[in-house]
């Protein structure tokens, strides 16, 4: 579910925005040179965002084939998804600051090189252990690429209005960049199903190689990006990764080991919050959550991702393991649901500009709740065409709510902290999706209890969204509609 913003909404910013001034004198000409090749820079950044978003969804429909080929159970397959998503989310809390320290161009190329090499290793993995390990490396590299890619767009298009040398405003450039994520969300299940059916599940990773090489070629001749000192909260970052990994392990594994992991998670996360409360430059500034709008927007974003990514995971298994569809058939089932996401993102931005963010946020959550509830009666005999149609509200609800909530969060945050707030929001959404895969996988682990487990997943998601929809009502109404 892409968080695309439109020209009508406030722009997202990189996790640590590059200032217009304050860079070392030797780096200023390099920053100006970036502007002279904006199209190439934008294309490279878009391809980077596309490929890291694609890898979050393309693997889902290939999981049964991966399990059959590498002889793994459901718990191991959950780690194939969560190994990428969890590390991606956790490290994204501080990779924006890393991008500032070494320069966005260097950070992007380094992340892209590691991501492409890890993709090749995933495609060659002889067993599930190696596959999970290389997926973790992929996620870490993706966490570096994402903020760096948006920082590059910001440098290439310094004029928000489009009257400068670039010829295009930053709003349109960011919209094009974000469209890469929307297209990846729509293509992911279909591409994964097609490659798995026609070739092998390994093809879903090898496809990253030409995309990575093309992005690197586009950016290789771009001058160096400016650098600035940016503090890193290493203790906070490490405890965040350890605590979230332990929590995910506890949910996936269960039993005695799960109980131990849960205790470790609680202890480490307590340490994390203590560190964040006392450090001068935390990866998660706890003071942000004192603002009601920020707290509600982060909660709503997490709930939407929990429902969306959790149900994508479960429904992919449902189509292949219960209904007996091929990987390609399973991927095509998601196409009606995902194909309209980019269009609805645009509509959401216009609604937020006219009526304020609260209305589309609330409407999106209610639409997703309806989508979850109408899936309750589905079974192995439900006609495929009907099932594909009734899944549509599940995707469109999130597409309607995410751009306005992102805009509302940025509006409620001081400019100097907007990057941090955006990083917290996106990390929270990814973490929620990882936990949903862990929790829902446990509910559908037994083949004879798959359908009851599926319905429990639907009801849990609907209940969580009901709570966040009620919280959305607490947001302030706009003073007057924007026309």
ABEGO torsion letter per residue (X at the ends): XBABBBAABBBBBBABBBBABGBBAAAAAAAAAAAABAAAAAAAAAAAAAAAAAAAAAAAAAAAAAAAAAGBBAAAAAAAAAAAAAAAAAAAAAAAAAAAAAEAAAAAAAAAAAAAAAAAAAAABABAAAAAAAAAAAAAAAAAAAAAAAAAAAAABABAAGABAAGBBAAAAAAAAAAAAAAAAAAAAAAAAAAAAABBAAAAAAAAAAAAAAAAAAAAABBBBBBBBBBBBAAAAAAAAAAAAAAAAAAAAEEAAAAAAAAAAAAAAAAAAAAAAABABBABBAAAAABAAAAAAAAAAAAAAAAAAAAAAAAAAAAAAAAGBBAAAAAAAAAAAAAAAAAAAAAAAAAAAAAEAAAAAAAAAAAAAAAAAAAAABBAABBAAAAAAAAAAAAAAAAAAAAAAAAAAAAABBAAAAAAAAAAAAAAAAAAAAAAAAAAAAAAABAAAAAAAAAAAAAAAAAAAAAAAAAAAABBBBABBBX
